[in-house]
Amino acid sequence: MFINYGSEELHLNTEKVPNYTCKNCASLNTTYLTITLNYFYLYWVPFCATQKNVYTKCENCHQYIDKKQFSNQLDFTYSNIKLNTKIPIWPFSGLFIVIGLILMMYLDKIID
């Protein structure tokens, strides 16, 4: 039996961190903050979101900083960017289909 499943990453937003100096190469205004969303799919239908990833990357030296290692300035910038970043509803479409099918079966049982 052929079962197709896995996970994909969806890019939500990338913005430049203003007035930030990279700790690795000392470059000013070369760091970008990125927000992505991982979701699980089953038979090519996105089922549910599994994890949100937040990180920064310097365009000069390619230093990667994970959310757990953010300084106060990066946390503040993330808070501002998060307000402008909306999670789309389509990564949850498989979950809505399953809930709809269960609801239809329940309503069918009540009507009979």
Backbone torsions as a table, in degrees:
resi	resn	phi	psi	omega
1	MET	NA	136.9	-177.9
2	PHE	-97.5	114.8	177.7
3	ILE	-118.2	122.7	179.9
4	ASN	-104.6	117.9	178.3
5	TYR	-150.3	166.2	178.4
6	GLY	163.0	-163.5	177.8
7	SER	-136.4	153.0	179.6
8	GLU	-133.1	161.9	177.5
9	GLU	-112.1	131.9	179.7
10	LEU	-111.4	122.8	178.6
11	HIS	-76.9	125.4	-179.7
12	LEU	-100.7	-45.5	-176.4
13	ASN	-164.0	146.9	171.2
14	THR	-139.4	127.5	178.7
15	GLU	-139.4	150.1	178.1
16	LYS	-72.7	138.3	175.9
17	VAL	-82.8	116.1	-176.2
18	PRO	-73.8	140.9	175.1
19	ASN	52.9	40.5	179.6
20	TYR	-112.5	132.4	177.3
21	THR	-102.8	124.8	179.7
22	CYS	-61.8	131.6	-178.8
23	LYS	-72.3	-21.3	-177.0
24	ASN	-86.4	-48.2	-174.4
25	CYS	-114.0	-2.1	179.2
26	ALA	62.9	25.7	176.2
27	SER	-84.1	139.9	179.5
28	LEU	-96.0	136.4	175.9
29	ASN	59.2	39.1	175.9
30	THR	-117.2	6.4	-175.8
31	THR	-101.8	133.1	178.7
32	TYR	-117.1	139.4	176.2
33	LEU	-101.8	130.9	-176.9
34	THR	-123.0	139.1	175.9
35	ILE	-120.8	126.3	177.2
36	THR	-128.8	164.0	179.6
37	LEU	-131.0	126.7	173.6
38	ASN	-92.2	138.3	177.5
39	TYR	-136.4	152.3	179.9
40	PHE	-95.2	136.9	176.0
41	TYR	-124.3	152.5	177.9
42	LEU	-134.6	120.5	-174.9
43	TYR	52.8	48.3	176.1
44	TRP	64.5	9.2	177.1
45	VAL	-103.6	119.7	178.1
46	PRO	-61.9	129.4	-172.9
47	PHE	-101.5	-54.2	179.9
48	CYS	-160.6	153.1	176.3
49	ALA	-75.0	140.2	-177.2
50	THR	-113.7	-30.6	-175.0
51	GLN	-161.7	140.3	173.1
52	LYS	-105.7	130.4	-179.1
53	ASN	-111.2	136.5	177.8
54	VAL	-132.4	128.1	179.7
55	TYR	-155.6	163.0	173.5
56	THR	-118.0	154.8	177.8
57	LYS	-143.8	130.6	176.7
58	CYS	-82.9	129.5	179.8
59	GLU	-73.8	-19.3	-178.7
60	ASN	-83.2	-54.5	-175.6
61	CYS	-108.1	-2.5	178.4
62	HIS	63.0	28.5	175.7
63	GLN	-72.4	133.8	-177.4
64	TYR	-107.5	127.6	177.2
65	ILE	-123.0	123.4	178.5
66	ASP	-80.6	158.8	-178.4
67	LYS	-54.5	-34.6	-178.0
68	LYS	-64.4	-22.6	-176.4
69	GLN	-104.7	12.0	-177.6
70	PHE	-66.0	142.4	171.7
71	SER	-81.9	176.4	178.6
72	ASN	-61.1	-38.9	179.9
73	GLN	-65.0	-41.8	178.8
74	LEU	-69.4	-36.2	176.2
75	ASP	-63.0	-41.8	178.6
76	PHE	-63.7	-44.3	178.6
77	THR	-63.0	-42.1	177.9
78	TYR	-60.7	-42.0	178.9
79	SER	-59.7	-40.1	179.0
80	ASN	-70.4	-41.4	-179.2
81	ILE	-69.5	-35.0	-179.0
82	LYS	-61.2	-32.9	178.7
83	LEU	-63.7	-31.7	-178.5
84	ASN	-91.6	-3.6	-175.8
85	THR	-103.1	118.2	179.4
86	LYS	-106.5	137.7	176.3
87	ILE	-87.2	122.5	-179.8
88	PRO	-68.2	159.8	-176.3
89	ILE	-85.5	-21.0	-173.6
90	TRP	-64.0	-25.9	176.2
91	PRO	-65.9	-10.2	179.1
92	PHE	-104.5	9.3	-172.5
93	SER	-62.4	-37.0	177.9
94	GLY	-63.7	-38.0	177.7
95	LEU	-64.4	-41.3	177.8
96	PHE	-65.0	-37.2	177.6
97	ILE	-63.0	-45.5	-179.8
98	VAL	-64.3	-43.6	178.5
99	ILE	-63.2	-39.5	177.3
100	GLY	-63.7	-42.0	178.3
101	LEU	-64.6	-42.3	178.0
102	ILE	-64.2	-41.6	178.1
103	LEU	-63.7	-41.3	177.5
104	MET	-63.7	-42.1	178.1
105	MET	-64.0	-39.7	179.6
106	TYR	-66.0	-46.2	179.3
107	LEU	-65.1	-36.5	177.1
108	ASP	-63.5	-37.5	180.0
109	LYS	-70.2	-36.1	179.1
110	ILE	-68.9	-40.9	-176.5
111	ILE	-68.2	-35.3	-179.1
112	ASP	-74.2	NA	NA
